[in-house]
Every structure is written in C-alpha cells, then in structure tokens.
Amino acid sequence: MNRPATLLVAFLVTFATITAGSAVAGYATADGTAPSPEIENDHYLEEDLINDGTPGQADVTMSSDESSQTVVVDPGVEAGGTPGLGLLALLGFGGPDVADRDIRPLANALIENGHDVRVYAPDDDQRRPRDSPDGEPTTLGEELAEADAFVTFRTDYSDEELEDIESFVDGDGRVLLATEPGATFEQPGPASLDARLDVTTGTGYVYNMAENDLNYQRVYAEPDADSALTADVDRAVFPTATTVGTAAGSAEFRPIAGSELSTTRAATEEPLLVRDDGVVMVGDSDFLSPENAQRADNDVLIGNLADFLVTNDRNPARQPPNTDDRAGPTGPTGPTGPTQPQEPTENATSAGGSDTATAR
Amino acid sequence: MLCRFPVWPYSGMSTDTLSSTVTPRRQIAAVVLAAALLGVVFAPTVYGMTNETSDAVAVVEIEGPVNTALADDVESELTSIRGNESVGAVVLKIDTSGGAPVASERIYKAVQRTGEEMTVIASVQEISASGGYYAMAPADEIYVLPTSLVGSIGLNAPSPRTTSPISGPSGPDKVGGNAIEGWAERQTLADTFVNAMMAERGETFRMPREEVAKADVYLGTEAVRNGFADEIGSLNEAIHAAATAEDLGDYRVDTRETGPDSPFPILIRTDQQVVAVHANDPGYGDVEPMGVAYVHLDSVPHVDTIERFSADDISAERAGAAADGSGAADESGADGTTDGSAPAGAGGASA
C-alpha cells in the first residue's frame, strides 16, 4: 500500500472511530422523558362516589275536607332588603328572588283544595317595624281579621302587629312560622314574636356530616312521635335549619342521629319543628320550595301542614283581631273553644268562618 | 540576507541530526512543559467534576394560587426530575391556599408518580390548604412549621339555584340547571377530594372521615398531633430528611422555581364565588371566575376589602398630588384631607 493510501485509511479509521464513539455515548446518555409509572387510584372509581342528583317527585295532597279557609301569607323581607313582590312573585313570576316562590307547593295545595290564599305584602313604609297611629288598625291586623290561618317568614313586626298576631292566635287562628338561622342575626326583634307565640329559636344551624341530602346543611329530620303533622312522614329534609323550641307544646321533628349544632359542634337532638296548640314553628323555610318539596317526604309534610292550617275552630267574624275593636281593649271577643290539634280531620270548622272567608 | 540557521524540515535534517541537536534532558523538559500546559487547561474541569457530588435533592416550589400555569410547571419539573438520575429525592416547598380542582389533581398525580421512584417530602411554609393540601398529600412526609396552616379539605362553591327559563340554549342544562343536580355535583366534587385524602392519609389522620370533611385548618403544632402533618421542621430539615431517606450522603440542592414570574394571578372572593385576577389593572380577559374551587376561603381577600383599602390609597394619592401641585393654602386643605382619611384607614386595618 503506497503512502497516500495509508494516510487515507488512517484518516477514515480515525474519523469513523470518533463518530461511532460519539453515537454510542449519545445513545447511552440519552435524557428523554422518563416513562411514567402507572398508578391505580381506586378512590376515583368507587361506585358510590357519584351522588344521585335525581330531583325526585312531589305529590302534595291534603286529607282535610274542610270548606274554604282563608290563609294569609307574609313572605317577609329578604335579608338584603328586597321586599316581597306580591302574589305573582310568590308564585314564581315577576320577581328575581327565588325565595319569593318558596311556598308554591303549599300554596298550590291550598288553592287546589278550594282554600283562599292571600299575600300580605307590606308597602315600603311598613317593611320595618313601625307603630301605627293610635286607634288605627294595622294593615296586617286587617288581613288577619278576615283570615283563618297565617303563614309568616318574617319576624320584625311592630308592637301593634305583634298584638294582632297574638290576638289572632288567641282567636283560634292557626300560625305557621318558618324561620331561618340567619334571621336570628340579621333581623331585629325576633324574640318579640317568639315570646308572643310561646316558642323559641335556637342559635346557629344544624348540620350532619355523615348522612345528609347532598350537603351537610341539608339535614334529615324524623318524627318525634305520631301526630297529625308527622303522619306518613319517615323523613323530611330541612336545608339550613336552626333548632326551635316550645315551652308548652310538643316536638314534632328532630334531626337524625349524627346531627350537630354549628355553635357548639356537639350532637344535638333539639327539634326542628314544634307545635304549641295552634302554632307551628319550624327552623327552616326552604323545605317548602318546589325543589325541596321533592326530597324525602317533604311533600307529605307540606300536605300535613296545609291540613293543620285549614283545620281550625276560628270564626273570623266573631274572634279577634277585630279591627272594629282597635280603639278598645284588646282581647277575645268571641267564643274560643278548645282546639284538638292532634286530630285535625275531626275538627269541623264552623260554617260561619268558611262563609266569611269565601264571601270576601 | 540569507538565514543562517537551518529550518526544519526544509533543512532536510534527519532524526539523528535532531537527536544530536536536542538533548534528552531538553526532550523531557519539553514533554513536561506540554503536559503542564494541558494539565492547567483541564484542571478546572476535573476539579469541578470531582468537587461536585453527583447526588442532588430537588426543591420544587409550589407557591401561590394553584392554577393551570403552576400545574404545567410542576408537572414539567417533576417529569424532568424523574428522568434525571442525579436527583435522588424531592422536597416540595409549599405555600398556597389552594385553587382550581383540576390543577390540584394534576399536581397530586405528578407527586404520586414521583413518589413511586424516590422520596418526596413536603415542606409547608405559611399555608398549604385545600388544593395545596391535595397537591402534597402523596408525599412520604409532611413537614410543617409550628404556625403553618394545613387542612381545609373541601370544596368552595356557590349555592346552586333553579333558574328561570332561558330561551335559546339547546338543552335545559346548557345554561342554568337544576338545583338538586347542582347539589349532587358539588357533593361529588367534595367527596372526590375527601376520598383522595383518605386514600393517601386515612391511616395517618387521627379522626374519622366526617371530621376530615369538615374542612378545618390546623396549626402545625396541632397538625402533627392529628395526622395532618408528620414532623415539625423547616425546609432545610425537610431537605436533610429527604437526603437521609435516600442515603445520599453528600448532596447538592437543586431548586426548581415554578409558576409565573409575576405575582399574579391573585384570588379574590366575591359574595358568590372566587375569581382569579391576572393583572393589577384587569381588563375583561384578566378576570377568571372560579365556579368551584378547592381553596381556603379565609385566605382569600374579599373584593370589598380590597376596594376599601384601594379607596384609601387613591384618596391619599389624590391628597398627595394636590399638595404637590398647589400652594400653601391648598396644602393645608390637602393635609386636612389626609389627616381625615388616615384614621379611617387605620380603623379599617384594625377591624
């Protein structure tokens, strides 16, 4: 092999050795994306992870066959200052506030069974407690004078209005008071209404972390004993409820085991719905809304409450509050026969009361 | 002038001739000199190779709101770390009150994958709550400082509402929705979070699932007792523990910054929900509503609070501008304004 050929071979061998070495080194030290280890996260695949969002069905029926009664509803003033917007708003029209249609299932049941539902919607000047001029009847008093039952979500009444409500109860009128945990803090004077109706409102709200209706604040409640209000109800759902009490009456619904109170973080069995003769107090108002009426046995409970409201011994023509007596001493002006609240279907309402209501 | 000295190779001098002209002593000296020069050139490289240990503990910073940008960075860094044989252990330096559910899950999965290959220790600075806790839960150990905050295992979401009929959408759930379905969806989101935490640390928590789901936050001193954390210790102690767990001996610390360079986004809560704001003077594209969030709400300022303090700043700036740009009479008026606003600001701060 001549000299140029030797030099060429030496060049090629050296070049090939260096480039091949570089290739091997590069391959050996390649730093690409590392393979990801496979990880099984079984907790994402648990069968009961997905909560059932089926809204459910509601069938609010009344067992009472009472003739037409008049039920006055005070939808109350929203915490943010938004007033009630009247019957249309109450039934879901004309107002942006969902709260204004909260009792449509109850109102519908009453209307379908021939009863008269009136909405007490105070004007701007009356949305906060304000004493009426001496001798002048309050607007609420005028409404209650013609009513057999009163449903209210409001607590900040004036002294005169409180007097009318108390007279109404003394005159065998039925009252359903639905409060909310926030009402204790946001509205003045709820204790005054509680005192007039001989009921109490607890502090904080009830929750249940273990067993609830899709949220810890949407608590289940069970009947405390068999009664007209608890008939055929296994469980009711109360969203954001506070505890309530009564001195002389009875507990109707208590939260299920495992429920706790927000203020104490301790277990509570305090009732969420109580009854003292003609007064029912419930520590929640949202359970009456259309979507919540479809949960658990809320529809049955609403039907029972409708029966409670229309089954009374009241005769508006002869029992207070009577606006004609505003200037005189307040007190019962007519017969106030004993009520038998546990057996509403056996308490026939006087024909005079019904006639008065329907003749409006 | 002709060169007097023979020039090799043109001189045609043979090897024998060279040997005769360069003595063996000189040849050795030349070789030693050449070796010394080469040695000086390569010495720093060799020194660096021998002086720097091949083992490293990577410190991955997870700070600020947990969002997509942060998750992108953390995933990328942890992937790089897993492919880097010199990294023997990872410490997550955590300081976040949470954020978006999906971003939290992404970091959670990335930490899980990394934990399969090496020791991962989380070191909580001020707070690791909600989505932040979610992200670090797969770590082998959680280090906290005595007053760090950890926990808040739960979901923040506005109350679902049934909406009035809306004309236009192709289906009833396209816009709006059913309240009960909304409650179910929220509860599933919350359960997903709680279940994951129970799977990761259920045996460590010294409380039942229902108590964990209350979403409380705990100080570090309490967290090491109830199982929300494992050790009280600083970042350095966490790094040392990670290195020790992997028998690294000598090691270096390789810090990996993540997330955006700017201090944004910041989280602000309104009465309805939490929003992420991506600019100091945000335009339409800089505000990102977060319908649902794994976030510790107490750590997120309310927009009213920000507006109140901003109003104080603005009034102070205006007063200052008036004082700078006017005469003595105007200055006295500006001072009065400033004096009047200062106590209000102080009162707001103390409240």
Interface residues (C-beta under 8 A of the other chain):
Chain A: D31 G32 T33 A34 S36 P37 I39 N41 D42 H43 Y44 E46 L49 I50 N51 D52 G53 T54 P55 G56 V98 M209 A210 D213 L214 N215 Y216 R218 G258 P290 E291 Q294 R295
Chain B: T79 R82 G83 N84 K109 Q112 R113 E116 E117 R161 T162 N178 A179 I180 E181 G182 W183 A184 E185 R186 Q187 T188 D191 T192 N195 A196 M198 A199 E210 E211 A213 K214
